[in-house]
Amino acid sequence: RSSPMAARLLPSRRSGLRCDATQKKPPVLVFMSGFPDDENSFEKVEGHFASTHAVLAVGWPGFSENQKNDDVPRWGLSFDAVVDRLRATIVDAAGADAQVVLVGHDWGAYAAMLYAQRYRRTVARLVLLDVGVYAPRDQSLFANVVDVGYKGVLCFAFACKALGVPVLGLLAMASYPWRWLGPCPHEHHGVPPRVRRWFRRPDLALCYPYFHLFKGLLSGTLPKMESSSPPRRGDPAARGGDIQSPSYPAPPPTLYLYGTRKRIMFHSAAFLRTLDARKDGSRSRALDCGHYLQAQRPDDVAAEIHAFIFSAAETAAAQ
């Protein structure tokens, strides 16, 4: 059986340099995958940093095929609970004071933004892959139909699974017109192995992020992005003891990478403009690929992250 400590950690895998307590600790690079992926999603990217960083690859609770979690509740985990586990996993691997470069893809990007918002002092750089910030008003009517449609189906499929009628969820997924209203109709090749296996045999229990998305939207409890201002005292985002004084650090320099071969984008034009206008080295880059950049363009992703990390470090040193 899993120990209490292991039960609250995310599925993870370590590579690269070691965080040895007896020596000077190397910089830490954390990769977090999304749906329906696991901790191996960034394998093709990680090797580029094996000689310069301690690498920690993590996945969502319950998503791993190698490290099955038996503590994911019937109705899944809230986003705050996932961020709590991400924090515990990073502390377990690198220590509470480690400054990390945090890389997230898909739902991992959303969790990374929430983490950076809550623990800003521990995130040196933030890298988001294919999911940024956007709202319905930022999208066309068709994009909203696609966005709400496929997410709604995945939410419904999860609810059916949780209620004990998974066949209804599977029928809903099979009936949805993915070819015409799917967000990524060209993702037939170049997806991570875990994703490919999931689409061949869907495990509806993994769809809980979509359930908690709609639950949060309907109840008004969905964590909000506060990228330009610090969270107020008493806010859920302020939990964790990171607010020590009225002054609060600015958001970490952020790199946003996204693929252009998709039916809809998971960011707004305003998000790109705001990011590119920042004076801290933040920027966005478009790659000629689909949603799974780390599998389709791993060398380019690694090169962009490498340039971002070291150019930002040089800028900080110059200041």
DRENDO-1510 file (C-alpha; in Angstrom, 1 decimal, always signed):
<recs>
REC; n; res; u; v; w
REC; 1; ARG; +0.0; +0.0; +0.0 .
REC; 2; SER; +1.1; +3.6; -0.6 .
REC; 3; SER; +2.4; +5.6; +2.3 .
REC; 4; PRO; +0.5; +8.7; +3.4 .
REC; 5; MET; +3.3; +10.8; +2.0 .
REC; 6; ALA; +3.2; +9.0; -1.4 .
REC; 7; ALA; -0.6; +9.3; -1.5 .
REC; 8; ARG; -0.4; +13.1; -1.7 .
REC; 9; LEU; +2.3; +13.2; -4.3 .
REC; 10; LEU; +1.8; +13.4; -8.1 .
REC; 11; PRO; +3.0; +10.5; -10.3 .
REC; 12; SER; +6.5; +11.5; -11.1 .
REC; 13; ARG; +9.8; +10.5; -12.7 .
REC; 14; ARG; +13.2; +12.1; -12.1 .
REC; 15; SER; +16.2; +12.5; -14.4 .
REC; 16; GLY; +19.1; +14.7; -15.1 .
REC; 17; LEU; +21.3; +16.0; -12.3 .
REC; 18; ARG; +20.7; +15.0; -8.7 .
REC; 19; CYS; +19.4; +17.3; -6.0 .
REC; 20; ASP; +22.0; +16.1; -3.4 .
REC; 21; ALA; +21.6; +17.8; +0.0 .
REC; 22; THR; +25.3; +17.6; +0.6 .
REC; 23; GLN; +26.2; +19.5; -2.5 .
REC; 24; LYS; +25.1; +22.7; -4.3 .
REC; 25; LYS; +21.8; +22.0; -5.8 .
REC; 26; PRO; +21.4; +22.3; -9.5 .
REC; 27; PRO; +18.6; +24.3; -11.1 .
REC; 28; VAL; +15.3; +22.4; -11.2 .
REC; 29; LEU; +13.1; +22.0; -14.3 .
REC; 30; VAL; +9.6; +20.6; -13.7 .
REC; 31; PHE; +7.5; +19.3; -16.6 .
REC; 32; MET; +3.7; +18.8; -16.0 .
REC; 33; SER; +1.6; +17.0; -18.6 .
REC; 34; GLY; -2.1; +17.4; -19.3 .
REC; 35; PHE; -5.0; +15.3; -20.4 .
REC; 36; PRO; -5.0; +12.4; -21.0 .
REC; 37; ASP; -1.3; +12.2; -20.6 .
REC; 38; ASP; +1.2; +11.0; -18.0 .
REC; 39; GLU; +4.6; +11.8; -16.6 .
REC; 40; ASN; +6.4; +10.5; -19.7 .
REC; 41; SER; +4.9; +13.2; -22.0 .
REC; 42; PHE; +8.1; +15.2; -22.2 .
REC; 43; GLU; +10.6; +12.4; -22.7 .
REC; 44; LYS; +11.8; +13.7; -26.0 .
REC; 45; VAL; +12.4; +17.2; -24.5 .
REC; 46; GLU; +13.9; +16.2; -21.1 .
REC; 47; GLY; +17.1; +14.8; -22.6 .
REC; 48; HIS; +18.2; +18.3; -23.8 .
REC; 49; PHE; +18.5; +19.4; -20.1 .
REC; 50; ALA; +20.0; +16.3; -18.6 .
REC; 51; SER; +23.4; +17.9; -18.1 .
REC; 52; THR; +22.2; +21.2; -16.9 .
REC; 53; HIS; +19.2; +20.6; -14.7 .
REC; 54; ALA; +17.6; +18.3; -12.2 .
REC; 55; VAL; +14.5; +17.3; -14.1 .
REC; 56; LEU; +11.2; +16.3; -12.5 .
REC; 57; ALA; +8.4; +15.1; -14.8 .
REC; 58; VAL; +4.9; +14.9; -13.2 .
REC; 59; GLY; +1.4; +13.9; -14.3 .
REC; 60; TRP; -2.1; +14.4; -13.0 .
REC; 61; PRO; -3.3; +12.1; -10.1 .
REC; 62; GLY; -4.7; +8.9; -11.5 .
REC; 63; PHE; -3.4; +9.4; -15.0 .
REC; 64; SER; -0.2; +7.3; -14.8 .
REC; 65; GLU; -0.2; +3.7; -16.0 .
REC; 66; ASN; +3.0; +3.0; -14.1 .
REC; 67; GLN; +2.1; +4.7; -10.7 .
REC; 68; LYS; -1.6; +4.0; -10.1 .
REC; 69; ASN; -3.0; +6.3; -7.4 .
REC; 70; ASP; -5.6; +4.7; -5.2 .
REC; 71; ASP; -6.5; +7.9; -3.5 .
REC; 72; VAL; -8.3; +9.8; -6.3 .
REC; 73; PRO; -11.9; +10.4; -5.0 .
REC; 74; ARG; -14.9; +9.2; -7.0 .
REC; 75; TRP; -15.6; +12.7; -8.2 .
REC; 76; GLY; -11.9; +13.5; -8.9 .
REC; 77; LEU; -9.8; +16.2; -7.4 .
REC; 78; SER; -10.3; +20.0; -7.5 .
REC; 79; PHE; -7.7; +22.2; -9.1 .
REC; 80; ASP; -6.6; +23.5; -5.7 .
REC; 81; ALA; -6.0; +19.9; -4.5 .
REC; 82; VAL; -3.9; +19.2; -7.6 .
REC; 83; VAL; -1.8; +22.3; -7.0 .
REC; 84; ASP; -1.4; +21.2; -3.4 .
REC; 85; ARG; +0.0; +17.9; -4.7 .
REC; 86; LEU; +2.2; +19.6; -7.2 .
REC; 87; ARG; +3.7; +21.7; -4.3 .
REC; 88; ALA; +4.2; +18.6; -2.2 .
REC; 89; THR; +5.9; +16.7; -5.1 .
REC; 90; ILE; +8.3; +19.6; -5.8 .
REC; 91; VAL; +9.2; +20.0; -2.1 .
REC; 92; ASP; +9.8; +16.2; -1.9 .
REC; 93; ALA; +12.1; +16.3; -4.9 .
REC; 94; ALA; +14.0; +19.6; -4.5 .
REC; 95; GLY; +13.2; +21.1; -1.2 .
REC; 96; ALA; +10.8; +23.9; +0.0 .
REC; 97; ASP; +13.2; +26.7; -1.1 .
REC; 98; ALA; +14.0; +25.5; -4.6 .
REC; 99; GLN; +13.5; +28.0; -7.4 .
REC; 100; VAL; +12.1; +26.0; -10.3 .
REC; 101; VAL; +11.4; +26.5; -14.0 .
REC; 102; LEU; +7.9; +25.2; -14.3 .
REC; 103; VAL; +6.7; +23.8; -17.7 .
REC; 104; GLY; +3.1; +22.8; -18.3 .
REC; 105; HIS; +1.1; +21.5; -21.2 .
REC; 106; ASP; -2.7; +21.5; -21.7 .
REC; 107; TRP; -4.3; +21.1; -18.2 .
REC; 108; GLY; -0.7; +21.0; -16.9 .
REC; 109; ALA; -0.3; +24.6; -18.1 .
REC; 110; TYR; -3.4; +25.6; -16.2 .
REC; 111; ALA; -2.1; +23.9; -13.1 .
REC; 112; ALA; +1.3; +25.6; -13.6 .
REC; 113; MET; -0.4; +29.0; -13.8 .
REC; 114; LEU; -2.3; +28.4; -10.6 .
REC; 115; TYR; +0.9; +27.2; -8.9 .
REC; 116; ALA; +2.9; +30.2; -10.1 .
REC; 117; GLN; +0.2; +32.4; -8.8 .
REC; 118; ARG; +0.1; +30.8; -5.4 .
REC; 119; TYR; +3.9; +30.2; -5.0 .
REC; 120; ARG; +5.4; +33.0; -7.0 .
REC; 121; ARG; +8.6; +33.2; -5.0 .
REC; 122; THR; +9.5; +29.7; -5.9 .
REC; 123; VAL; +8.9; +29.9; -9.7 .
REC; 124; ALA; +11.9; +31.4; -11.5 .
REC; 125; ARG; +10.4; +30.9; -15.0 .
REC; 126; LEU; +7.1; +29.7; -16.3 .
REC; 127; VAL; +6.6; +27.9; -19.7 .
REC; 128; LEU; +3.1; +27.2; -21.0 .
REC; 129; LEU; +2.4; +24.9; -23.9 .
REC; 130; ASP; -0.7; +25.5; -26.0 .
REC; 131; VAL; -3.0; +26.6; -23.1 .
REC; 132; GLY; -2.9; +30.2; -22.0 .
REC; 133; VAL; -5.6; +32.6; -20.8 .
REC; 134; TYR; -8.9; +33.3; -22.7 .
REC; 135; ALA; -12.6; +33.8; -22.1 .
REC; 136; PRO; -15.7; +33.2; -24.2 .
REC; 137; ARG; -15.8; +36.9; -25.2 .
REC; 138; ASP; -12.4; +36.4; -26.8 .
REC; 139; GLN; -13.5; +33.7; -29.2 .
REC; 140; SER; -15.7; +33.5; -32.3 .
REC; 141; LEU; -19.2; +31.9; -32.0 .
REC; 142; PHE; -17.9; +28.8; -33.8 .
REC; 143; ALA; -14.8; +28.6; -31.5 .
REC; 144; ASN; -17.1; +28.8; -28.5 .
REC; 145; VAL; -19.3; +26.0; -29.9 .
REC; 146; VAL; -16.3; +23.8; -30.3 .
REC; 147; ASP; -14.7; +24.7; -27.0 .
REC; 148; VAL; -17.9; +24.2; -24.9 .
REC; 149; GLY; -19.0; +21.2; -27.0 .
REC; 150; TYR; -16.1; +18.9; -26.6 .
REC; 151; LYS; -15.4; +19.9; -22.9 .
REC; 152; GLY; -19.1; +19.4; -22.1 .
REC; 153; VAL; -19.0; +15.9; -23.6 .
REC; 154; LEU; -16.0; +15.0; -21.5 .
REC; 155; CYS; -17.6; +16.4; -18.4 .
REC; 156; PHE; -20.8; +14.4; -19.1 .
REC; 157; ALA; -18.8; +11.3; -19.7 .
REC; 158; PHE; -17.0; +11.6; -16.4 .
REC; 159; ALA; -20.2; +12.3; -14.5 .
REC; 160; CYS; -21.7; +9.1; -16.0 .
REC; 161; LYS; -18.7; +7.1; -14.9 .
REC; 162; ALA; -18.9; +8.6; -11.4 .
REC; 163; LEU; -22.6; +7.7; -11.2 .
REC; 164; GLY; -22.0; +4.2; -12.3 .
REC; 165; VAL; -23.3; +4.3; -15.8 .
REC; 166; PRO; -20.1; +4.6; -17.9 .
REC; 167; VAL; -21.9; +3.2; -21.0 .
REC; 168; LEU; -23.8; +6.5; -21.3 .
REC; 169; GLY; -20.5; +8.4; -21.2 .
REC; 170; LEU; -19.0; +6.2; -23.8 .
REC; 171; LEU; -22.0; +6.6; -26.1 .
REC; 172; ALA; -21.8; +10.3; -25.7 .
REC; 173; MET; -18.2; +10.3; -26.7 .
REC; 174; ALA; -18.8; +8.0; -29.6 .
REC; 175; SER; -21.7; +10.2; -30.8 .
REC; 176; TYR; -19.9; +13.5; -30.6 .
REC; 177; PRO; -18.9; +14.8; -34.1 .
REC; 178; TRP; -15.1; +15.0; -33.4 .
REC; 179; ARG; -14.3; +15.3; -37.1 .
REC; 180; TRP; -16.3; +18.5; -37.5 .
REC; 181; LEU; -16.4; +19.9; -33.9 .
REC; 182; GLY; -13.3; +18.5; -32.4 .
REC; 183; PRO; -10.6; +21.1; -31.3 .
REC; 184; CYS; -7.7; +19.2; -32.8 .
REC; 185; PRO; -8.9; +17.3; -35.9 .
REC; 186; HIS; -5.3; +16.7; -37.3 .
REC; 187; GLU; -3.9; +14.9; -34.2 .
REC; 188; HIS; -3.8; +11.5; -35.9 .
REC; 189; HIS; +0.0; +11.2; -35.5 .
REC; 190; GLY; +2.6; +12.6; -33.2 .
REC; 191; VAL; +0.8; +12.3; -29.9 .
REC; 192; PRO; +2.4; +10.9; -26.7 .
REC; 193; PRO; +2.0; +7.1; -26.3 .
REC; 194; ARG; -0.3; +7.5; -23.2 .
REC; 195; VAL; -2.7; +9.8; -25.2 .
REC; 196; ARG; -2.8; +7.3; -28.2 .
REC; 197; ARG; -3.7; +4.5; -25.8 .
REC; 198; TRP; -6.4; +6.5; -24.1 .
REC; 199; PHE; -8.1; +7.3; -27.3 .
REC; 200; ARG; -8.1; +3.7; -28.3 .
REC; 201; ARG; -9.6; +2.7; -24.9 .
REC; 202; PRO; -10.9; +5.7; -23.0 .
REC; 203; ASP; -10.8; +5.7; -19.2 .
REC; 204; LEU; -13.6; +8.1; -18.4 .
REC; 205; ALA; -12.3; +8.5; -14.8 .
REC; 206; LEU; -9.5; +10.7; -16.3 .
REC; 207; CYS; -12.0; +13.3; -17.4 .
REC; 208; TYR; -12.4; +14.8; -14.0 .
REC; 209; PRO; -10.7; +18.2; -14.8 .
REC; 210; TYR; -13.6; +18.9; -17.2 .
REC; 211; PHE; -16.1; +18.1; -14.5 .
REC; 212; HIS; -14.4; +20.5; -12.1 .
REC; 213; LEU; -14.1; +23.1; -14.8 .
REC; 214; PHE; -17.9; +23.2; -15.3 .
REC; 215; LYS; -18.5; +22.8; -11.6 .
REC; 216; GLY; -16.3; +25.8; -10.9 .
REC; 217; LEU; -17.9; +27.9; -13.6 .
REC; 218; LEU; -21.4; +27.2; -12.4 .
REC; 219; SER; -20.7; +27.7; -8.7 .
REC; 220; GLY; -18.4; +30.7; -9.2 .
REC; 221; THR; -15.5; +28.9; -7.4 .
REC; 222; LEU; -13.2; +28.3; -10.4 .
REC; 223; PRO; -9.7; +29.7; -9.6 .
REC; 224; LYS; -9.1; +32.9; -11.5 .
REC; 225; MET; -5.9; +34.0; -13.2 .
REC; 226; GLU; -4.5; +37.1; -11.5 .
REC; 227; SER; -1.4; +37.5; -13.6 .
REC; 228; SER; -1.0; +41.2; -13.2 .
REC; 229; SER; -1.8; +41.7; -9.6 .
REC; 230; PRO; -1.1; +39.8; -6.4 .
REC; 231; PRO; -3.8; +37.7; -4.7 .
REC; 232; ARG; -5.5; +39.5; -1.8 .
REC; 233; ARG; -5.0; +38.2; +1.8 .
REC; 234; GLY; -7.6; +35.6; +2.5 .
REC; 235; ASP; -8.0; +34.5; -1.1 .
REC; 236; PRO; -7.5; +30.8; -1.9 .
REC; 237; ALA; -4.6; +31.8; -4.1 .
REC; 238; ALA; -2.8; +33.3; -1.1 .
REC; 239; ARG; -2.8; +30.0; +0.8 .
REC; 240; GLY; +0.5; +28.3; +1.6 .
REC; 241; GLY; +2.3; +31.0; +3.6 .
REC; 242; ASP; +3.9; +32.7; +0.6 .
REC; 243; ILE; +2.7; +36.2; +1.5 .
REC; 244; GLN; +5.2; +37.6; +3.9 .
REC; 245; SER; +4.7; +41.3; +3.5 .
REC; 246; PRO; +2.4; +43.9; +1.8 .
REC; 247; SER; +4.9; +43.8; -1.1 .
REC; 248; TYR; +4.5; +40.9; -3.5 .
REC; 249; PRO; +6.7; +39.7; -6.4 .
REC; 250; ALA; +5.8; +40.2; -10.0 .
REC; 251; PRO; +4.6; +37.3; -12.1 .
REC; 252; PRO; +7.6; +35.2; -13.3 .
REC; 253; PRO; +8.9; +35.7; -16.8 .
REC; 254; THR; +6.7; +33.5; -19.0 .
REC; 255; LEU; +7.2; +31.7; -22.4 .
REC; 256; TYR; +4.1; +30.6; -24.2 .
REC; 257; LEU; +4.4; +28.1; -27.1 .
REC; 258; TYR; +1.5; +27.1; -29.2 .
REC; 259; GLY; +0.7; +25.0; -32.2 .
REC; 260; THR; -1.1; +26.6; -35.2 .
REC; 261; ARG; -2.6; +23.4; -36.7 .
REC; 262; LYS; -5.8; +23.3; -34.6 .
REC; 263; ARG; -9.4; +24.2; -35.2 .
REC; 264; ILE; -9.4; +26.6; -32.2 .
REC; 265; MET; -6.8; +28.3; -30.1 .
REC; 266; PHE; -6.6; +28.0; -26.3 .
REC; 267; HIS; -5.5; +31.6; -25.8 .
REC; 268; SER; -6.7; +35.1; -26.7 .
REC; 269; ALA; -5.0; +37.7; -28.9 .
REC; 270; ALA; -5.0; +40.0; -25.8 .
REC; 271; PHE; -3.1; +37.3; -23.8 .
REC; 272; LEU; -0.4; +37.2; -26.5 .
REC; 273; ARG; -0.1; +41.0; -26.7 .
REC; 274; THR; +0.1; +41.4; -23.0 .
REC; 275; LEU; +2.8; +38.7; -22.8 .
REC; 276; ASP; +4.9; +40.1; -25.6 .
REC; 277; ALA; +4.7; +43.6; -24.1 .
REC; 278; ARG; +6.2; +42.7; -20.8 .
REC; 279; LYS; +9.8; +43.8; -20.2 .
REC; 280; ASP; +11.0; +40.8; -18.3 .
REC; 281; GLY; +11.8; +38.5; -21.3 .
REC; 282; SER; +8.3; +37.1; -21.5 .
REC; 283; ARG; +7.3; +36.1; -25.1 .
REC; 284; SER; +5.1; +33.9; -27.2 .
REC; 285; ARG; +6.1; +31.7; -30.1 .
REC; 286; ALA; +4.0; +29.8; -32.7 .
REC; 287; LEU; +5.1; +26.5; -34.0 .
REC; 288; ASP; +3.8; +24.7; -37.1 .
REC; 289; CYS; +2.3; +21.7; -35.4 .
REC; 290; GLY; -0.8; +20.6; -33.5 .
REC; 291; HIS; -1.6; +20.5; -29.8 .
REC; 292; TYR; +1.1; +18.1; -28.6 .
REC; 293; LEU; +4.1; +20.3; -29.3 .
REC; 294; GLN; +6.4; +18.2; -27.0 .
REC; 295; ALA; +5.8; +15.1; -29.1 .
REC; 296; GLN; +5.6; +16.7; -32.6 .
REC; 297; ARG; +8.3; +19.4; -32.3 .
REC; 298; PRO; +10.4; +18.3; -29.3 .
REC; 299; ASP; +13.7; +19.8; -30.6 .
REC; 300; ASP; +12.1; +23.1; -31.3 .
REC; 301; VAL; +10.3; +23.1; -27.9 .
REC; 302; ALA; +13.6; +22.3; -26.1 .
REC; 303; ALA; +15.5; +25.0; -28.1 .
REC; 304; GLU; +12.8; +27.6; -27.2 .
REC; 305; ILE; +12.9; +26.7; -23.5 .
REC; 306; HIS; +16.7; +26.6; -23.4 .
REC; 307; ALA; +16.9; +30.1; -25.0 .
REC; 308; PHE; +14.3; +31.4; -22.7 .
REC; 309; ILE; +15.9; +30.1; -19.5 .
REC; 310; PHE; +19.4; +31.4; -20.3 .
REC; 311; SER; +18.4; +34.7; -21.9 .
REC; 312; ALA; +16.2; +35.4; -18.9 .
REC; 313; ALA; +19.1; +34.5; -16.6 .
REC; 314; GLU; +21.4; +36.8; -18.5 .
REC; 315; THR; +18.9; +39.7; -18.3 .
REC; 316; ALA; +18.6; +39.2; -14.6 .
REC; 317; ALA; +22.4; +39.2; -14.2 .
REC; 318; ALA; +22.7; +42.4; -16.2 .
REC; 319; GLN; +20.1; +44.1; -14.0 .
</recs>
